[in-house]
Amino acid sequence: MRLFHRTSLYPDLVLQEADAFFGALGLGVVTTEARRRVYRGPLGTLSLAVKMEGGHYTFVEAHTDQVGESRLDKNVKKYFVRLHRAADPRHAIEAAY
């Protein structure tokens, strides 16, 4: 599954958050490049790419080797929420009914 997120955080901070978040899930870093990481573990394989977009946005693209919405995909979405909170700590997630 392929997921993406745009944030105002710098790419280095995005990758630092990713290393901490996915490391806590038991995913180990397989490949480390300038703005790219590949994580592998019991949940599957995740490829994360980060690039600057439009001058003040950072585009984060995640690609998992899972079919449908797996536990790894749900954790990628939780990671995107973590990035959103890091960019704006005052933001509160609310249910929209």
VEXLORO-182042 format. One record per atom (N, C-alpha, C, O): residue in three letters; atom name; x, y, z. Coordinates in steps of 0.2 Angstrom, whole numbers, padded with zeros to 4 digits. Layout:
N
   type   atom       x       y       z
    ala     CA       X       Y       Z
...
***
This chain:
97
   type   atom       x       y       z
    met      N    0004   -0006    0000
    met     CA    0000    0000    0000
    met      C    0004    0006    0000
    met      O    0010    0006    0003
    arg      N    0002    0011   -0003
    arg     CA    0006    0018   -0004
    arg      C    0002    0023    0000
    arg      O   -0004    0024   -0002
    leu      N    0006    0026    0004
    leu     CA    0003    0032    0008
    leu      C    0007    0038    0008
    leu      O    0013    0037    0007
    phe      N    0004    0044    0009
    phe     CA    0008    0050    0009
    phe      C    0005    0055    0013
    phe      O    0000    0055    0015
    his      N    0010    0060    0015
    his     CA    0008    0065    0020
    his      C    0012    0071    0018
    his      O    0018    0071    0016
    arg      N    0010    0077    0019
    arg     CA    0013    0083    0018
    arg      C    0014    0087    0025
    arg      O    0009    0087    0029
    thr      N    0020    0089    0027
    thr     CA    0021    0092    0033
    thr      C    0025    0099    0032
    thr      O    0029    0099    0027
    ser      N    0025    0103    0037
    ser     CA    0030    0109    0037
    ser      C    0036    0107    0041
    ser      O    0040    0112    0042
    leu      N    0037    0101    0044
    leu     CA    0043    0099    0047
    leu      C    0049    0098    0042
    leu      O    0048    0097    0036
    tyr      N    0055    0099    0044
    tyr     CA    0061    0098    0040
    tyr      C    0062    0091    0039
    tyr      O    0060    0087    0043
    pro      N    0065    0089    0033
    pro     CA    0066    0082    0032
    pro      C    0070    0078    0037
    pro      O    0068    0072    0038
    asp      N    0075    0081    0040
    asp     CA    0079    0078    0045
    asp      C    0075    0076    0051
    asp      O    0076    0071    0054
    leu      N    0071    0081    0053
    leu     CA    0066    0079    0059
    leu      C    0061    0074    0057
    leu      O    0060    0070    0062
    val      N    0059    0074    0051
    val     CA    0054    0068    0049
    val      C    0057    0062    0049
    val      O    0054    0057    0052
    leu      N    0063    0061    0047
    leu     CA    0067    0055    0047
    leu      C    0069    0053    0054
    leu      O    0069    0047    0056
    gln      N    0070    0058    0059
    gln     CA    0072    0056    0066
    gln      C    0066    0054    0069
    gln      O    0067    0049    0073
    glu      N    0060    0057    0068
    glu     CA    0054    0054    0071
    glu      C    0052    0047    0068
    glu      O    0050    0043    0072
    ala      N    0054    0046    0062
    ala     CA    0053    0039    0059
    ala      C    0057    0034    0062
    ala      O    0055    0028    0064
    asp      N    0063    0035    0063
    asp     CA    0068    0031    0066
    asp      C    0065    0029    0074
    asp      O    0066    0023    0075
    ala      N    0063    0034    0077
    ala     CA    0061    0033    0084
    ala      C    0054    0029    0084
    ala      O    0053    0024    0088
    phe      N    0050    0031    0080
    phe     CA    0043    0028    0080
    phe      C    0043    0020    0077
    phe      O    0041    0016    0081
    phe      N    0046    0019    0072
    phe     CA    0046    0012    0069
    phe      C    0051    0008    0072
    phe      O    0051    0002    0072
    gly      N    0056    0011    0075
    gly     CA    0061    0007    0080
    gly      C    0057    0004    0086
    gly      O    0059   -0002    0088
    ala      N    0053    0008    0089
    ala     CA    0049    0006    0094
    ala      C    0044    0000    0092
    ala      O    0042   -0004    0097
    leu      N    0042    0000    0086
    leu     CA    0038   -0006    0084
    leu      C    0042   -0012    0082
    leu      O    0039   -0017    0080
    gly      N    0048   -0012    0083
    gly     CA    0052   -0018    0081
    gly      C    0055   -0018    0074
    gly      O    0057   -0024    0072
    leu      N    0054   -0013    0070
    leu     CA    0056   -0013    0063
    leu      C    0064   -0010    0063
    leu      O    0065   -0005    0066
    gly      N    0068   -0014    0060
    gly     CA    0075   -0012    0060
    gly      C    0076   -0008    0053
    gly      O    0073   -0010    0048
    val      N    0081   -0004    0054
    val     CA    0083    0000    0048
    val      C    0087   -0004    0043
    val      O    0093   -0007    0046
    val      N    0085   -0006    0037
    val     CA    0089   -0010    0032
    val      C    0093   -0005    0028
    val      O    0099   -0007    0027
    thr      N    0091    0000    0026
    thr     CA    0094    0005    0021
    thr      C    0094    0012    0024
    thr      O    0088    0014    0025
    thr      N    0099    0015    0024
    thr     CA    0099    0022    0026
    thr      C    0102    0026    0020
    thr      O    0108    0025    0019
    glu      N    0098    0031    0017
    glu     CA    0101    0035    0012
    glu      C    0100    0042    0015
    glu      O    0097    0043    0020
    ala      N    0101    0047    0010
    ala     CA    0100    0054    0012
    ala      C    0093    0056    0015
    ala      O    0092    0058    0020
    arg      N    0088    0054    0011
    arg     CA    0081    0056    0012
    arg      C    0077    0050    0011
    arg      O    0071    0050    0009
    arg      N    0080    0044    0013
    arg     CA    0076    0038    0012
    arg      C    0078    0033    0017
    arg      O    0084    0032    0019
    arg      N    0073    0029    0019
    arg     CA    0074    0023    0024
    arg      C    0070    0017    0022
    arg      O    0065    0018    0019
    val      N    0073    0012    0023
    val     CA    0069    0005    0022
    val      C    0069    0002    0029
    val      O    0075    0001    0032
    tyr      N    0063    0000    0032
    tyr     CA    0063   -0003    0038
    tyr      C    0060   -0010    0037
    tyr      O    0056   -0011    0032
    arg      N    0062   -0015    0041
    arg     CA    0060   -0022    0040
    arg      C    0059   -0025    0047
    arg      O    0063   -0024    0051
    gly      N    0054   -0029    0048
    gly     CA    0053   -0032    0054
    gly      C    0047   -0037    0054
    gly      O    0045   -0039    0048
    pro      N    0044   -0039    0059
    pro     CA    0039   -0044    0060
    pro      C    0032   -0041    0056
    pro      O    0028   -0045    0054
    leu      N    0031   -0035    0056
    leu     CA    0025   -0032    0053
    leu      C    0026   -0032    0045
    leu      O    0021   -0031    0042
    gly      N    0032   -0032    0042
    gly     CA    0033   -0032    0035
    gly      C    0039   -0027    0034
    gly      O    0043   -0025    0038
    thr      N    0039   -0025    0027
    thr     CA    0044   -0020    0025
    thr      C    0041   -0013    0023
    thr      O    0035   -0013    0020
    leu      N    0044   -0008    0025
    leu     CA    0042   -0001    0024
    leu      C    0047    0003    0021
    leu      O    0053    0003    0023
    ser      N    0046    0006    0015
    ser     CA    0050    0011    0012
    ser      C    0048    0018    0013
    ser      O    0042    0019    0011
    leu      N    0052    0022    0016
    leu     CA    0050    0029    0017
    leu      C    0054    0034    0014
    leu      O    0060    0033    0014
    ala      N    0051    0038    0010
    ala     CA    0055    0043    0006
    ala      C    0052    0050    0008
    ala      O    0046    0051    0009
    val      N    0057    0055    0009
    val     CA    0056    0062    0011
    val      C    0059    0066    0006
    val      O    0065    0066    0004
    lys      N    0055    0071    0003
    lys     CA    0058    0076   -0001
    lys      C    0054    0083    0000
    lys      O    0049    0083    0002
    met      N    0058    0088   -0001
    met     CA    0055    0095   -0001
    met      C    0051    0096   -0007
    met      O    0052    0094   -0012
    glu      N    0045    0100   -0005
    glu     CA    0040    0101   -0010
    glu      C    0038    0108   -0010
    glu      O    0035    0110   -0004
    gly      N    0038    0112   -0015
    gly     CA    0035    0119   -0014
    gly      C    0038    0124   -0010
    gly      O    0035    0129   -0008
    gly      N    0045    0122   -0008
    gly     CA    0048    0127   -0004
    gly      C    0047    0126    0004
    gly      O    0052    0126    0007
    his      N    0041    0126    0006
    his     CA    0040    0125    0013
    his      C    0037    0119    0016
    his      O    0035    0119    0021
    tyr      N    0035    0114    0011
    tyr     CA    0032    0108    0013
    tyr      C    0037    0102    0012
    tyr      O    0041    0103    0008
    thr      N    0036    0097    0016
    thr     CA    0040    0091    0015
    thr      C    0035    0086    0014
    thr      O    0030    0085    0017
    phe      N    0036    0082    0008
    phe     CA    0032    0077    0006
    phe      C    0035    0070    0008
    phe      O    0041    0069    0007
    val      N    0031    0067    0012
    val     CA    0033    0060    0015
    val      C    0029    0055    0012
    val      O    0023    0055    0012
    glu      N    0032    0050    0008
    glu     CA    0029    0045    0005
    glu      C    0031    0038    0008
    glu      O    0037    0037    0009
    ala      N    0026    0034    0010
    ala     CA    0027    0027    0013
    ala      C    0024    0022    0008
    ala      O    0019    0023    0006
    his      N    0028    0017    0007
    his     CA    0026    0011    0003
    his      C    0027    0005    0007
    his      O    0033    0003    0009
    thr      N    0022    0001    0009
    thr     CA    0023   -0005    0012
    thr      C    0022   -0011    0007
    thr      O    0019   -0010    0002
    asp      N    0024   -0017    0009
    asp     CA    0024   -0023    0005
    asp      C    0017   -0027    0007
    asp      O    0017   -0033    0005
    gln      N    0013   -0024    0011
    gln     CA    0007   -0027    0013
    gln      C    0001   -0026    0008
    gln      O    0001   -0021    0005
    val      N   -0004   -0031    0008
    val     CA   -0010   -0030    0004
    val      C   -0015   -0028    0009
    val      O   -0016   -0030    0014
    gly      N   -0019   -0023    0006
    gly     CA   -0025   -0020    0010
    gly      C   -0022   -0016    0016
    gly      O   -0017   -0013    0015
    glu      N   -0026   -0015    0021
    glu     CA   -0024   -0011    0026
    glu      C   -0022   -0016    0032
    glu      O   -0026   -0018    0036
    ser      N   -0015   -0017    0032
    ser     CA   -0012   -0021    0037
    ser      C   -0011   -0017    0044
    ser      O   -0012   -0011    0044
    arg      N   -0008   -0020    0049
    arg     CA   -0006   -0017    0055
    arg      C    0000   -0012    0053
    arg      O    0000   -0007    0056
    leu      N    0004   -0014    0049
    leu     CA    0009   -0009    0047
    leu      C    0007   -0003    0044
    leu      O    0009    0003    0045
    asp      N    0002   -0003    0039
    asp     CA   -0002    0002    0036
    asp      C   -0005    0007    0042
    asp      O   -0005    0013    0041
    lys      N   -0008    0004    0046
    lys     CA   -0011    0008    0052
    lys      C   -0006    0011    0056
    lys      O   -0007    0017    0058
    asn      N    0000    0008    0057
    asn     CA    0005    0012    0061
    asn      C    0008    0017    0057
    asn      O    0010    0022    0060
    val      N    0008    0017    0050
    val     CA    0011    0022    0046
    val      C    0006    0028    0047
    val      O    0008    0034    0047
    lys      N    0000    0027    0047
    lys     CA   -0005    0032    0048
    lys      C   -0004    0035    0055
    lys      O   -0005    0042    0056
    lys      N   -0003    0031    0060
    lys     CA   -0002    0034    0067
    lys      C    0005    0038    0067
    lys      O    0005    0043    0070
    tyr      N    0010    0036    0063
    tyr     CA    0016    0040    0062
    tyr      C    0014    0047    0059
    tyr      O    0017    0052    0061
    phe      N    0010    0047    0054
    phe     CA    0008    0053    0051
    phe      C    0004    0058    0056
    phe      O    0005    0064    0056
    val      N    0000    0055    0060
    val     CA   -0003    0059    0066
    val      C    0002    0062    0070
    val      O    0002    0068    0073
    arg      N    0007    0058    0072
    arg     CA    0013    0060    0076
    arg      C    0017    0066    0073
    arg      O    0019    0071    0076
    leu      N    0018    0066    0066
    leu     CA    0021    0071    0063
    leu      C    0016    0078    0063
    leu      O    0019    0083    0064
    his      N    0010    0077    0062
    his     CA    0005    0082    0063
    his      C    0006    0086    0069
    his      O    0005    0092    0070
    arg      N    0006    0082    0075
    arg     CA    0006    0084    0081
    arg      C    0013    0088    0083
    arg      O    0013    0093    0086
    ala      N    0018    0085    0080
    ala     CA    0025    0088    0080
    ala      C    0025    0095    0077
    ala      O    0028    0100    0080
    ala      N    0022    0096    0071
    ala     CA    0021    0102    0068
    ala      C    0017    0107    0071
    ala      O    0019    0113    0071
    asp      N    0012    0105    0075
    asp     CA    0007    0109    0078
    asp      C    0005    0106    0085
    asp      O    0000    0102    0085
    pro      N    0009    0107    0090
    pro     CA    0007    0103    0097
    pro      C    0000    0105    0100
    pro      O   -0002    0101    0104
    arg      N   -0002    0111    0098
    arg     CA   -0009    0113    0100
    arg      C   -0015    0109    0097
    arg      O   -0020    0109    0100
    his      N   -0013    0106    0092
    his     CA   -0019    0102    0088
    his      C   -0021    0096    0092
    his      O   -0018    0092    0094
    ala      N   -0028    0096    0092
    ala     CA   -0031    0091    0096
    ala      C   -0035    0087    0091
    ala      O   -0039    0089    0087
    ile      N   -0034    0080    0090
    ile     CA   -0038    0076    0086
    ile      C   -0045    0075    0089
    ile      O   -0046    0072    0094
    glu      N   -0050    0076    0085
    glu     CA   -0057    0075    0087
    glu      C   -0061    0071    0082
    glu      O   -0059    0071    0076
    ala      N   -0066    0068    0084
    ala     CA   -0070    0063    0080
    ala      C   -0074    0068    0076
    ala      O   -0077    0073    0079
    ala      N   -0075    0067    0070
    ala     CA   -0080    0071    0066
    ala      C   -0086    0066    0064
    ala      O   -0086    0062    0060
    tyr      N   -0092    0068    0067
    tyr     CA   -0098    0064    0066
    tyr      C   -0102    0068    0062
    tyr      O   -0108    0065    0060
***
